[in-house]
């Protein structure tokens, strides 16, 4: 089942008198249980494409569908609601709050919904990524690989349909990166989600179900 689909998407930015085309007629889709890797040189439009998939930006032309629903003309409030409920984000620099424990960091995205108690799910997710013995540890007490696992668990707390990973192994050594990629591969099947990863790391290509190569805003 296709979760997110971009149809002939164009994105242009204006910088002073210059107009830059970041994406030029891009077609893209991601299905449940699939890991799609987006690779390309710096300036190829990878971050812009990830922003489109994550509903963080809107196209200049073309359409975006989430679960078959056209969301291109959604208001910012509607897009925010869709991101909160349906999309998880994993960043290269983890973005964990230093004063919170691992469990509290994982719970954080669900705290806006006071009617839901996600602590049990947070603990379960941390146990599933091998951090059952680190529940009360703060980021300063965790290694880089452990911090990234916390970030992955946090991205899944609201049971998203899509997980977007921006250079998920960028700050990790090769062995630790491989461990994280093993976790993502296992979780995509266990959670039945689509994972879209933007990377310069060729190691991630070996784990992908499909590779999208982007050059100068065009899929090759």
Long-range contacts (C-beta under 8 A, 24 or more apart in sequence): 1-31, 1-32, 2-29, 2-30, 2-31, 2-68, 3-30, 3-31, 3-32, 3-66, 3-67, 3-161, 3-162, 3-193, 3-194, 4-28, 4-29, 4-30, 4-53, 4-64, 4-65, 4-66, 4-162, 4-194, 4-196, 5-29, 5-64, 5-65, 6-49, 6-52, 6-53, 6-59, 6-62, 6-63, 6-64, 6-65, 7-62, 7-63, 7-64, 7-65, 8-61, 8-62, 8-63, 9-52, 9-59, 9-61, 9-62, 9-63, 9-64, 10-59, 10-60, 10-61, 10-62, 11-45, 11-48, 11-52, 11-57, 11-59, 11-60, 11-217, 12-60, 21-217, 22-48, 22-217, 23-48, 23-49, 23-52, 23-59, 23-217, 24-216, 24-217, 24-218, 25-62, 25-218, 26-52, 26-62, 26-214, 26-217, 26-218, 26-219, 27-219, 28-53, 28-212, 28-219, 30-162, 30-194, 30-195, 30-196, 31-194, 32-161, 32-192, 32-193, 32-194, 33-188, 33-189, 33-192, 33-193, 33-194, 34-188, 34-194, 34-195, 34-209, 34-210, 35-184, 35-185, 35-188, 35-195, 35-197, 35-207, 35-208, 35-209, 35-210, 36-194, 36-195, 36-196, 36-197, 36-208, 36-209, 36-210, 36-211, 36-212, 37-197, 37-198, 37-199, 37-204, 37-205, 37-207, 37-208, 37-210, 37-211, 37-212, 38-196, 38-197, 38-198, 38-199, 38-212, 38-214, 39-198, 39-199, 39-200, 39-202, 39-204, 39-205, 39-211, 39-212, 39-213, 39-214, 40-213, 40-214, 40-215, 41-215, 44-214, 44-215, 44-216, 44-217, 45-214, 45-216, 45-217, 46-198, 46-214, 47-166, 47-198, 48-217, 49-198, 49-214, 50-164, 50-166, 50-196, 50-198, 53-162, 53-164, 53-196, 54-83, 54-87, 54-89, 54-162, 54-164, 55-79, 55-82, 55-83, 55-87, 56-83, 67-161, 84-109, 84-112, 84-158, 85-158, 85-160, 86-160, 86-161, 86-162, 87-160, 87-161, 87-162, 87-163, 87-164, 88-154, 88-155, 88-156, 88-157, 88-158, 88-160, 88-162, 88-163, 88-164, 88-193, 89-155, 89-163, 89-164, 89-165, 89-166, 90-148, 90-151, 90-152, 90-155, 90-163, 90-164, 90-165, 90-166, 90-168, 91-151, 91-166, 91-167, 92-166, 92-167, 92-168, 92-170, 92-171, 93-171, 94-139, 94-147, 94-148, 94-150, 94-151, 94-171, 95-151, 96-139, 96-147, 96-150, 96-151, 96-154, 97-139, 98-138, 98-139, 98-140, 99-138, 100-138, 101-135, 101-136, 101-137, 101-138, 102-126, 102-131, 102-134, 102-135, 102-136, 102-137, 102-138, 102-139, 102-142, 102-150, 102-153, 103-135, 103-136, 105-139, 105-150, 105-154, 106-150, 106-153, 106-154, 106-157, 107-157, 108-154, 108-157, 109-154, 109-155, 109-157, 109-158, 110-157, 110-158, 118-157, 118-158, 121-157, 122-153, 122-157, 125-153, 125-156, 125-157, 126-150, 126-153, 128-153, 128-187, 128-190, 129-153, 129-183, 129-187, 130-183, 143-176, 144-171, 144-172, 144-176, 145-172, 145-176, 145-179, 145-180, 148-172, 148-176, 148-180, 149-180, 149-183, 152-180, 152-183, 152-184, 152-187, 156-187, 156-191, 156-193, 159-191, 160-193, 161-193, 161-194, 162-193, 162-194, 162-195, 162-196, 163-187, 163-188, 163-193, 163-194, 163-195, 163-196, 164-195, 164-196, 164-197, 164-198, 165-195, 165-196, 165-197, 165-198, 165-199, 166-197, 166-198, 167-198, 167-199, 167-200, 167-201, 168-197, 168-199, 168-204, 169-199, 169-201, 169-203, 169-204, 170-199, 170-200, 170-201, 174-203, 177-201, 177-203, 178-203, 181-207, 182-207
